[in-house]
Every structure is written in structure tokens, then in C-alpha cells.
Amino acid sequence: MSHATSALQIVRPLNIVLTFTSALLGGWLAVHSLSFPALIAAISAASIAAAGYIHNDIADLEVDRISHPFRPLPAGALSPSLARTSSFLAA
């Protein structure tokens, strides 16, 4: 598995899309239009969610070695150092 594939997998892309869409929908429901601030809020929510998923995988690495060995960190496809950097940049 490549680093790019692993980096994408660790952020749980389907969940990120759902977070982005939910935030955008919330903005639309509030003002009945898709405004630039709503778009920025949706991007921010998705970015913070991505950072949280990465941080969770770092914190639960030992547990995930048993319960989710296919995830990028326990599988060794992504280093904890690179994951920490990615989490920092996403937040």
C-alpha cells in the first residue's frame, strides 16, 4: 500500500464526505443558500474530523494491532511520525 493510499485511508474518506456534507447542509438550512462562510465551515469541519481520525489511530495503535490490524498504522503502511505530522497539518 502506498503512502498516498494509506494517508487517504487513515482519514476515513466516507466519514469526511459525510461531515463536509452535513456542515454544508446545516449552513444551507440556516440561510437557504450556499454561502462562502458555509463552505469554509464545511471545509473546517472536514479538516478537524480528519485530524481527529488520525489522532485516534495514533492513540489507539496498540489496541488496533489486535482489533483493526488492516488499518495503515498497525499494518506498518504509514509511520506514526508521518501520521502525527498529517494530523497536525489537518488541524
Phi and psi restraints in degrees (range 20) as a CNS / XPLOR table:
assign (resid 1 and name C) (resid 2 and name N)
       (resid 2 and name CA) (resid 2 and name C) 1.0 -76.0 20.0 2
assign (resid 2 and name N) (resid 2 and name CA)
       (resid 2 and name C) (resid 3 and name N) 1.0 163.3 20.0 2
assign (resid 2 and name C) (resid 3 and name N)
       (resid 3 and name CA) (resid 3 and name C) 1.0 -62.1 20.0 2
assign (resid 3 and name N) (resid 3 and name CA)
       (resid 3 and name C) (resid 4 and name N) 1.0 -37.4 20.0 2
assign (resid 3 and name C) (resid 4 and name N)
       (resid 4 and name CA) (resid 4 and name C) 1.0 -65.4 20.0 2
assign (resid 4 and name N) (resid 4 and name CA)
       (resid 4 and name C) (resid 5 and name N) 1.0 -43.2 20.0 2
assign (resid 4 and name C) (resid 5 and name N)
       (resid 5 and name CA) (resid 5 and name C) 1.0 -64.8 20.0 2
assign (resid 5 and name N) (resid 5 and name CA)
       (resid 5 and name C) (resid 6 and name N) 1.0 -42.7 20.0 2
assign (resid 5 and name C) (resid 6 and name N)
       (resid 6 and name CA) (resid 6 and name C) 1.0 -64.4 20.0 2
assign (resid 6 and name N) (resid 6 and name CA)
       (resid 6 and name C) (resid 7 and name N) 1.0 -41.8 20.0 2
assign (resid 6 and name C) (resid 7 and name N)
       (resid 7 and name CA) (resid 7 and name C) 1.0 -64.4 20.0 2
assign (resid 7 and name N) (resid 7 and name CA)
       (resid 7 and name C) (resid 8 and name N) 1.0 -36.1 20.0 2
assign (resid 7 and name C) (resid 8 and name N)
       (resid 8 and name CA) (resid 8 and name C) 1.0 -71.6 20.0 2
assign (resid 8 and name N) (resid 8 and name CA)
       (resid 8 and name C) (resid 9 and name N) 1.0 -42.2 20.0 2
assign (resid 8 and name C) (resid 9 and name N)
       (resid 9 and name CA) (resid 9 and name C) 1.0 -64.5 20.0 2
assign (resid 9 and name N) (resid 9 and name CA)
       (resid 9 and name C) (resid 10 and name N) 1.0 -37.4 20.0 2
assign (resid 9 and name C) (resid 10 and name N)
       (resid 10 and name CA) (resid 10 and name C) 1.0 -67.5 20.0 2
assign (resid 10 and name N) (resid 10 and name CA)
       (resid 10 and name C) (resid 11 and name N) 1.0 -24.1 20.0 2
assign (resid 10 and name C) (resid 11 and name N)
       (resid 11 and name CA) (resid 11 and name C) 1.0 -89.5 20.0 2
assign (resid 11 and name N) (resid 11 and name CA)
       (resid 11 and name C) (resid 12 and name N) 1.0 -0.4 20.0 2
assign (resid 11 and name C) (resid 12 and name N)
       (resid 12 and name CA) (resid 12 and name C) 1.0 54.5 20.0 2
assign (resid 12 and name N) (resid 12 and name CA)
       (resid 12 and name C) (resid 13 and name N) 1.0 73.7 20.0 2
assign (resid 12 and name C) (resid 13 and name N)
       (resid 13 and name CA) (resid 13 and name C) 1.0 -55.3 20.0 2
assign (resid 13 and name N) (resid 13 and name CA)
       (resid 13 and name C) (resid 14 and name N) 1.0 -37.4 20.0 2
assign (resid 13 and name C) (resid 14 and name N)
       (resid 14 and name CA) (resid 14 and name C) 1.0 -62.6 20.0 2
assign (resid 14 and name N) (resid 14 and name CA)
       (resid 14 and name C) (resid 15 and name N) 1.0 -42.0 20.0 2
assign (resid 14 and name C) (resid 15 and name N)
       (resid 15 and name CA) (resid 15 and name C) 1.0 -64.9 20.0 2
assign (resid 15 and name N) (resid 15 and name CA)
       (resid 15 and name C) (resid 16 and name N) 1.0 -36.8 20.0 2
assign (resid 15 and name C) (resid 16 and name N)
       (resid 16 and name CA) (resid 16 and name C) 1.0 -65.4 20.0 2
assign (resid 16 and name N) (resid 16 and name CA)
       (resid 16 and name C) (resid 17 and name N) 1.0 -42.6 20.0 2
assign (resid 16 and name C) (resid 17 and name N)
       (resid 17 and name CA) (resid 17 and name C) 1.0 -62.7 20.0 2
assign (resid 17 and name N) (resid 17 and name CA)
       (resid 17 and name C) (resid 18 and name N) 1.0 -42.3 20.0 2
assign (resid 17 and name C) (resid 18 and name N)
       (resid 18 and name CA) (resid 18 and name C) 1.0 -63.7 20.0 2
assign (resid 18 and name N) (resid 18 and name CA)
       (resid 18 and name C) (resid 19 and name N) 1.0 -40.7 20.0 2
assign (resid 18 and name C) (resid 19 and name N)
       (resid 19 and name CA) (resid 19 and name C) 1.0 -63.2 20.0 2
assign (resid 19 and name N) (resid 19 and name CA)
       (resid 19 and name C) (resid 20 and name N) 1.0 -47.7 20.0 2
assign (resid 19 and name C) (resid 20 and name N)
       (resid 20 and name CA) (resid 20 and name C) 1.0 -58.8 20.0 2
assign (resid 20 and name N) (resid 20 and name CA)
       (resid 20 and name C) (resid 21 and name N) 1.0 -48.3 20.0 2
assign (resid 20 and name C) (resid 21 and name N)
       (resid 21 and name CA) (resid 21 and name C) 1.0 -64.3 20.0 2
assign (resid 21 and name N) (resid 21 and name CA)
       (resid 21 and name C) (resid 22 and name N) 1.0 -41.5 20.0 2
assign (resid 21 and name C) (resid 22 and name N)
       (resid 22 and name CA) (resid 22 and name C) 1.0 -62.7 20.0 2
assign (resid 22 and name N) (resid 22 and name CA)
       (resid 22 and name C) (resid 23 and name N) 1.0 -43.3 20.0 2
assign (resid 22 and name C) (resid 23 and name N)
       (resid 23 and name CA) (resid 23 and name C) 1.0 -65.7 20.0 2
assign (resid 23 and name N) (resid 23 and name CA)
       (resid 23 and name C) (resid 24 and name N) 1.0 -41.6 20.0 2
assign (resid 23 and name C) (resid 24 and name N)
       (resid 24 and name CA) (resid 24 and name C) 1.0 -65.6 20.0 2
assign (resid 24 and name N) (resid 24 and name CA)
       (resid 24 and name C) (resid 25 and name N) 1.0 -41.2 20.0 2
assign (resid 24 and name C) (resid 25 and name N)
       (resid 25 and name CA) (resid 25 and name C) 1.0 -63.9 20.0 2
assign (resid 25 and name N) (resid 25 and name CA)
       (resid 25 and name C) (resid 26 and name N) 1.0 -40.1 20.0 2
assign (resid 25 and name C) (resid 26 and name N)
       (resid 26 and name CA) (resid 26 and name C) 1.0 -60.3 20.0 2
assign (resid 26 and name N) (resid 26 and name CA)
       (resid 26 and name C) (resid 27 and name N) 1.0 -41.9 20.0 2
assign (resid 26 and name C) (resid 27 and name N)
       (resid 27 and name CA) (resid 27 and name C) 1.0 -64.2 20.0 2
assign (resid 27 and name N) (resid 27 and name CA)
       (resid 27 and name C) (resid 28 and name N) 1.0 -41.2 20.0 2
assign (resid 27 and name C) (resid 28 and name N)
       (resid 28 and name CA) (resid 28 and name C) 1.0 -66.8 20.0 2
assign (resid 28 and name N) (resid 28 and name CA)
       (resid 28 and name C) (resid 29 and name N) 1.0 -41.5 20.0 2
assign (resid 28 and name C) (resid 29 and name N)
       (resid 29 and name CA) (resid 29 and name C) 1.0 -64.6 20.0 2
assign (resid 29 and name N) (resid 29 and name CA)
       (resid 29 and name C) (resid 30 and name N) 1.0 -30.5 20.0 2
assign (resid 29 and name C) (resid 30 and name N)
       (resid 30 and name CA) (resid 30 and name C) 1.0 -72.8 20.0 2
assign (resid 30 and name N) (resid 30 and name CA)
       (resid 30 and name C) (resid 31 and name N) 1.0 -40.4 20.0 2
assign (resid 30 and name C) (resid 31 and name N)
       (resid 31 and name CA) (resid 31 and name C) 1.0 -125.2 20.0 2
assign (resid 31 and name N) (resid 31 and name CA)
       (resid 31 and name C) (resid 32 and name N) 1.0 3.7 20.0 2
assign (resid 31 and name C) (resid 32 and name N)
       (resid 32 and name CA) (resid 32 and name C) 1.0 58.9 20.0 2
assign (resid 32 and name N) (resid 32 and name CA)
       (resid 32 and name C) (resid 33 and name N) 1.0 32.3 20.0 2
assign (resid 32 and name C) (resid 33 and name N)
       (resid 33 and name CA) (resid 33 and name C) 1.0 -159.5 20.0 2
assign (resid 33 and name N) (resid 33 and name CA)
       (resid 33 and name C) (resid 34 and name N) 1.0 159.4 20.0 2
assign (resid 33 and name C) (resid 34 and name N)
       (resid 34 and name CA) (resid 34 and name C) 1.0 -93.5 20.0 2
assign (resid 34 and name N) (resid 34 and name CA)
       (resid 34 and name C) (resid 35 and name N) 1.0 98.1 20.0 2
assign (resid 34 and name C) (resid 35 and name N)
       (resid 35 and name CA) (resid 35 and name C) 1.0 -93.0 20.0 2
assign (resid 35 and name N) (resid 35 and name CA)
       (resid 35 and name C) (resid 36 and name N) 1.0 162.9 20.0 2
assign (resid 35 and name C) (resid 36 and name N)
       (resid 36 and name CA) (resid 36 and name C) 1.0 -61.7 20.0 2
assign (resid 36 and name N) (resid 36 and name CA)
       (resid 36 and name C) (resid 37 and name N) 1.0 -43.6 20.0 2
assign (resid 36 and name C) (resid 37 and name N)
       (resid 37 and name CA) (resid 37 and name C) 1.0 -60.0 20.0 2
assign (resid 37 and name N) (resid 37 and name CA)
       (resid 37 and name C) (resid 38 and name N) 1.0 -35.2 20.0 2
assign (resid 37 and name C) (resid 38 and name N)
       (resid 38 and name CA) (resid 38 and name C) 1.0 -66.4 20.0 2
assign (resid 38 and name N) (resid 38 and name CA)
       (resid 38 and name C) (resid 39 and name N) 1.0 -38.5 20.0 2
assign (resid 38 and name C) (resid 39 and name N)
       (resid 39 and name CA) (resid 39 and name C) 1.0 -64.3 20.0 2
assign (resid 39 and name N) (resid 39 and name CA)
       (resid 39 and name C) (resid 40 and name N) 1.0 -43.8 20.0 2
assign (resid 39 and name C) (resid 40 and name N)
       (resid 40 and name CA) (resid 40 and name C) 1.0 -62.9 20.0 2
assign (resid 40 and name N) (resid 40 and name CA)
       (resid 40 and name C) (resid 41 and name N) 1.0 -40.6 20.0 2
assign (resid 40 and name C) (resid 41 and name N)
       (resid 41 and name CA) (resid 41 and name C) 1.0 -63.6 20.0 2
assign (resid 41 and name N) (resid 41 and name CA)
       (resid 41 and name C) (resid 42 and name N) 1.0 -40.7 20.0 2
assign (resid 41 and name C) (resid 42 and name N)
       (resid 42 and name CA) (resid 42 and name C) 1.0 -66.5 20.0 2
assign (resid 42 and name N) (resid 42 and name CA)
       (resid 42 and name C) (resid 43 and name N) 1.0 -41.8 20.0 2
assign (resid 42 and name C) (resid 43 and name N)
       (resid 43 and name CA) (resid 43 and name C) 1.0 -63.8 20.0 2
assign (resid 43 and name N) (resid 43 and name CA)
       (resid 43 and name C) (resid 44 and name N) 1.0 -42.7 20.0 2
assign (resid 43 and name C) (resid 44 and name N)
       (resid 44 and name CA) (resid 44 and name C) 1.0 -62.6 20.0 2
assign (resid 44 and name N) (resid 44 and name CA)
       (resid 44 and name C) (resid 45 and name N) 1.0 -44.8 20.0 2
assign (resid 44 and name C) (resid 45 and name N)
       (resid 45 and name CA) (resid 45 and name C) 1.0 -61.8 20.0 2
assign (resid 45 and name N) (resid 45 and name CA)
       (resid 45 and name C) (resid 46 and name N) 1.0 -43.2 20.0 2
assign (resid 45 and name C) (resid 46 and name N)
       (resid 46 and name CA) (resid 46 and name C) 1.0 -65.7 20.0 2
assign (resid 46 and name N) (resid 46 and name CA)
       (resid 46 and name C) (resid 47 and name N) 1.0 -40.2 20.0 2
assign (resid 46 and name C) (resid 47 and name N)
       (resid 47 and name CA) (resid 47 and name C) 1.0 -65.9 20.0 2
assign (resid 47 and name N) (resid 47 and name CA)
       (resid 47 and name C) (resid 48 and name N) 1.0 -43.6 20.0 2
assign (resid 47 and name C) (resid 48 and name N)
       (resid 48 and name CA) (resid 48 and name C) 1.0 -66.0 20.0 2
assign (resid 48 and name N) (resid 48 and name CA)
       (resid 48 and name C) (resid 49 and name N) 1.0 -39.0 20.0 2
assign (resid 48 and name C) (resid 49 and name N)
       (resid 49 and name CA) (resid 49 and name C) 1.0 -63.0 20.0 2
assign (resid 49 and name N) (resid 49 and name CA)
       (resid 49 and name C) (resid 50 and name N) 1.0 -43.1 20.0 2
assign (resid 49 and name C) (resid 50 and name N)
       (resid 50 and name CA) (resid 50 and name C) 1.0 -59.9 20.0 2
assign (resid 50 and name N) (resid 50 and name CA)
       (resid 50 and name C) (resid 51 and name N) 1.0 -45.2 20.0 2
assign (resid 50 and name C) (resid 51 and name N)
       (resid 51 and name CA) (resid 51 and name C) 1.0 -61.0 20.0 2
assign (resid 51 and name N) (resid 51 and name CA)
       (resid 51 and name C) (resid 52 and name N) 1.0 -39.4 20.0 2
assign (resid 51 and name C) (resid 52 and name N)
       (resid 52 and name CA) (resid 52 and name C) 1.0 -65.8 20.0 2
assign (resid 52 and name N) (resid 52 and name CA)
       (resid 52 and name C) (resid 53 and name N) 1.0 -41.1 20.0 2
assign (resid 52 and name C) (resid 53 and name N)
       (resid 53 and name CA) (resid 53 and name C) 1.0 -64.1 20.0 2
assign (resid 53 and name N) (resid 53 and name CA)
       (resid 53 and name C) (resid 54 and name N) 1.0 -41.2 20.0 2
assign (resid 53 and name C) (resid 54 and name N)
       (resid 54 and name CA) (resid 54 and name C) 1.0 -65.1 20.0 2
assign (resid 54 and name N) (resid 54 and name CA)
       (resid 54 and name C) (resid 55 and name N) 1.0 -46.9 20.0 2
assign (resid 54 and name C) (resid 55 and name N)
       (resid 55 and name CA) (resid 55 and name C) 1.0 -59.4 20.0 2
assign (resid 55 and name N) (resid 55 and name CA)
       (resid 55 and name C) (resid 56 and name N) 1.0 -41.6 20.0 2
assign (resid 55 and name C) (resid 56 and name N)
       (resid 56 and name CA) (resid 56 and name C) 1.0 -60.6 20.0 2
assign (resid 56 and name N) (resid 56 and name CA)
       (resid 56 and name C) (resid 57 and name N) 1.0 -42.8 20.0 2
assign (resid 56 and name C) (resid 57 and name N)
       (resid 57 and name CA) (resid 57 and name C) 1.0 -66.3 20.0 2
assign (resid 57 and name N) (resid 57 and name CA)
       (resid 57 and name C) (resid 58 and name N) 1.0 -33.6 20.0 2
assign (resid 57 and name C) (resid 58 and name N)
       (resid 58 and name CA) (resid 58 and name C) 1.0 -68.2 20.0 2
assign (resid 58 and name N) (resid 58 and name CA)
       (resid 58 and name C) (resid 59 and name N) 1.0 -47.4 20.0 2
assign (resid 58 and name C) (resid 59 and name N)
       (resid 59 and name CA) (resid 59 and name C) 1.0 -65.5 20.0 2
assign (resid 59 and name N) (resid 59 and name CA)
       (resid 59 and name C) (resid 60 and name N) 1.0 -33.9 20.0 2
assign (resid 59 and name C) (resid 60 and name N)
       (resid 60 and name CA) (resid 60 and name C) 1.0 -101.2 20.0 2
assign (resid 60 and name N) (resid 60 and name CA)
       (resid 60 and name C) (resid 61 and name N) 1.0 23.1 20.0 2
assign (resid 60 and name C) (resid 61 and name N)
       (resid 61 and name CA) (resid 61 and name C) 1.0 -55.4 20.0 2
assign (resid 61 and name N) (resid 61 and name CA)
       (resid 61 and name C) (resid 62 and name N) 1.0 -47.7 20.0 2
assign (resid 61 and name C) (resid 62 and name N)
       (resid 62 and name CA) (resid 62 and name C) 1.0 -65.4 20.0 2
assign (resid 62 and name N) (resid 62 and name CA)
       (resid 62 and name C) (resid 63 and name N) 1.0 -40.1 20.0 2
assign (resid 62 and name C) (resid 63 and name N)
       (resid 63 and name CA) (resid 63 and name C) 1.0 -66.8 20.0 2
assign (resid 63 and name N) (resid 63 and name CA)
       (resid 63 and name C) (resid 64 and name N) 1.0 -41.7 20.0 2
assign (resid 63 and name C) (resid 64 and name N)
       (resid 64 and name CA) (resid 64 and name C) 1.0 -67.6 20.0 2
assign (resid 64 and name N) (resid 64 and name CA)
       (resid 64 and name C) (resid 65 and name N) 1.0 -23.9 20.0 2
assign (resid 64 and name C) (resid 65 and name N)
       (resid 65 and name CA) (resid 65 and name C) 1.0 -58.6 20.0 2
assign (resid 65 and name N) (resid 65 and name CA)
       (resid 65 and name C) (resid 66 and name N) 1.0 -30.6 20.0 2
assign (resid 65 and name C) (resid 66 and name N)
       (resid 66 and name CA) (resid 66 and name C) 1.0 -94.9 20.0 2
assign (resid 66 and name N) (resid 66 and name CA)
       (resid 66 and name C) (resid 67 and name N) 1.0 -50.1 20.0 2
assign (resid 66 and name C) (resid 67 and name N)
       (resid 67 and name CA) (resid 67 and name C) 1.0 -85.5 20.0 2
assign (resid 67 and name N) (resid 67 and name CA)
       (resid 67 and name C) (resid 68 and name N) 1.0 -28.1 20.0 2
assign (resid 67 and name C) (resid 68 and name N)
       (resid 68 and name CA) (resid 68 and name C) 1.0 -138.8 20.0 2
assign (resid 68 and name N) (resid 68 and name CA)
       (resid 68 and name C) (resid 69 and name N) 1.0 62.2 20.0 2
assign (resid 68 and name C) (resid 69 and name N)
       (resid 69 and name CA) (resid 69 and name C) 1.0 -66.3 20.0 2
assign (resid 69 and name N) (resid 69 and name CA)
       (resid 69 and name C) (resid 70 and name N) 1.0 -13.5 20.0 2
assign (resid 69 and name C) (resid 70 and name N)
       (resid 70 and name CA) (resid 70 and name C) 1.0 -83.1 20.0 2
assign (resid 70 and name N) (resid 70 and name CA)
       (resid 70 and name C) (resid 71 and name N) 1.0 -13.0 20.0 2
assign (resid 70 and name C) (resid 71 and name N)
       (resid 71 and name CA) (resid 71 and name C) 1.0 -67.3 20.0 2
assign (resid 71 and name N) (resid 71 and name CA)
       (resid 71 and name C) (resid 72 and name N) 1.0 156.2 20.0 2
assign (resid 71 and name C) (resid 72 and name N)
       (resid 72 and name CA) (resid 72 and name C) 1.0 -55.8 20.0 2
assign (resid 72 and name N) (resid 72 and name CA)
       (resid 72 and name C) (resid 73 and name N) 1.0 -43.1 20.0 2
assign (resid 72 and name C) (resid 73 and name N)
       (resid 73 and name CA) (resid 73 and name C) 1.0 -69.5 20.0 2
assign (resid 73 and name N) (resid 73 and name CA)
       (resid 73 and name C) (resid 74 and name N) 1.0 -52.1 20.0 2
assign (resid 73 and name C) (resid 74 and name N)
       (resid 74 and name CA) (resid 74 and name C) 1.0 -63.8 20.0 2
assign (resid 74 and name N) (resid 74 and name CA)
       (resid 74 and name C) (resid 75 and name N) 1.0 -30.4 20.0 2
assign (resid 74 and name C) (resid 75 and name N)
       (resid 75 and name CA) (resid 75 and name C) 1.0 -76.5 20.0 2
assign (resid 75 and name N) (resid 75 and name CA)
       (resid 75 and name C) (resid 76 and name N) 1.0 -11.7 20.0 2
assign (resid 75 and name C) (resid 76 and name N)
       (resid 76 and name CA) (resid 76 and name C) 1.0 80.6 20.0 2
assign (resid 76 and name N) (resid 76 and name CA)
       (resid 76 and name C) (resid 77 and name N) 1.0 11.5 20.0 2
assign (resid 76 and name C) (resid 77 and name N)
       (resid 77 and name CA) (resid 77 and name C) 1.0 -79.1 20.0 2
assign (resid 77 and name N) (resid 77 and name CA)
       (resid 77 and name C) (resid 78 and name N) 1.0 -16.9 20.0 2
assign (resid 77 and name C) (resid 78 and name N)
       (resid 78 and name CA) (resid 78 and name C) 1.0 -141.7 20.0 2
assign (resid 78 and name N) (resid 78 and name CA)
       (resid 78 and name C) (resid 79 and name N) 1.0 133.8 20.0 2
assign (resid 78 and name C) (resid 79 and name N)
       (resid 79 and name CA) (resid 79 and name C) 1.0 -80.4 20.0 2
assign (resid 79 and name N) (resid 79 and name CA)
       (resid 79 and name C) (resid 80 and name N) 1.0 149.0 20.0 2
assign (resid 79 and name C) (resid 80 and name N)
       (resid 80 and name CA) (resid 80 and name C) 1.0 -58.0 20.0 2
assign (resid 80 and name N) (resid 80 and name CA)
       (resid 80 and name C) (resid 81 and name N) 1.0 -33.6 20.0 2
assign (resid 80 and name C) (resid 81 and name N)
       (resid 81 and name CA) (resid 81 and name C) 1.0 -63.7 20.0 2
assign (resid 81 and name N) (resid 81 and name CA)
       (resid 81 and name C) (resid 82 and name N) 1.0 -46.0 20.0 2
assign (resid 81 and name C) (resid 82 and name N)
       (resid 82 and name CA) (resid 82 and name C) 1.0 -67.3 20.0 2
assign (resid 82 and name N) (resid 82 and name CA)
       (resid 82 and name C) (resid 83 and name N) 1.0 -36.0 20.0 2
assign (resid 82 and name C) (resid 83 and name N)
       (resid 83 and name CA) (resid 83 and name C) 1.0 -64.3 20.0 2
assign (resid 83 and name N) (resid 83 and name CA)
       (resid 83 and name C) (resid 84 and name N) 1.0 -42.4 20.0 2
assign (resid 83 and name C) (resid 84 and name N)
       (resid 84 and name CA) (resid 84 and name C) 1.0 -61.8 20.0 2
assign (resid 84 and name N) (resid 84 and name CA)
       (resid 84 and name C) (resid 85 and name N) 1.0 -42.7 20.0 2
assign (resid 84 and name C) (resid 85 and name N)
       (resid 85 and name CA) (resid 85 and name C) 1.0 -62.9 20.0 2
assign (resid 85 and name N) (resid 85 and name CA)
       (resid 85 and name C) (resid 86 and name N) 1.0 -43.1 20.0 2
assign (resid 85 and name C) (resid 86 and name N)
       (resid 86 and name CA) (resid 86 and name C) 1.0 -63.5 20.0 2
assign (resid 86 and name N) (resid 86 and name CA)
       (resid 86 and name C) (resid 87 and name N) 1.0 -41.6 20.0 2
assign (resid 86 and name C) (resid 87 and name N)
       (resid 87 and name CA) (resid 87 and name C) 1.0 -62.9 20.0 2
assign (resid 87 and name N) (resid 87 and name CA)
       (resid 87 and name C) (resid 88 and name N) 1.0 -43.2 20.0 2
assign (resid 87 and name C) (resid 88 and name N)
       (resid 88 and name CA) (resid 88 and name C) 1.0 -61.7 20.0 2
assign (resid 88 and name N) (resid 88 and name CA)
       (resid 88 and name C) (resid 89 and name N) 1.0 -44.1 20.0 2
assign (resid 88 and name C) (resid 89 and name N)
       (resid 89 and name CA) (resid 89 and name C) 1.0 -69.4 20.0 2
assign (resid 89 and name N) (resid 89 and name CA)
       (resid 89 and name C) (resid 90 and name N) 1.0 -34.2 20.0 2
assign (resid 89 and name C) (resid 90 and name N)
       (resid 90 and name CA) (resid 90 and name C) 1.0 -70.4 20.0 2
assign (resid 90 and name N) (resid 90 and name CA)
       (resid 90 and name C) (resid 91 and name N) 1.0 -34.1 20.0 2
